[in-house]
Amino acid sequence: MVRIDNKRFHELLKEKKDLEDNRPHDIDAMRRWKHSMSKILQELELFR
């Protein structure tokens, strides 16, 4: 169980890093980006 959670945690961190590195500049893409980022951050909170 812990190992699966740990794996998911690292996947989330990687996704977050990818999003941070590929921040879009047009408005629609930015909305999707923000939505994705907030989902990732929300799930990361569960690991605290």
N, C-alpha and C positions, 0 to 999 in steps of 0.2 A: 504493500500500500504506500509506504513512504517513498519507495523508489519510483513508483508511477508518478506521485505528486512531484517529486524532485525533477523528473523528466519534463513534466508539464511546466513546472516553474522555469526551467531553462529554455523551453520552447517559447514561453511568454517573453522572457527577457530578450531572446533573439528577435522575436517579432517586433518588440518595442524598439530595439536598436535599429532594425531595418526601417521602421516607420520614421524614426528620428533622422536617419540618414537620407530618406527619400521624401522629404516634406514637399507637398505639391504647392503650386502657386495660383492655380485658377480656383475660383470660388466653389464650384461643385465638388471638385476633387478634394478641396480642403475640408468640406463638410464630411465627406466619407472618411477622410483621414482622421478627423477629430473623433468621429464615431468609433472607428476601429481602435484608436488610441485609448479612448475612455473605457471601452470594453476590456482591453488588455490591463489597464491600470486597475479596473474594478476587480478583475480576477486575481491580479497580483496581491491585492489587499487581503484576499482570503488566506494567503500564505503567511501573513504576519501573525 
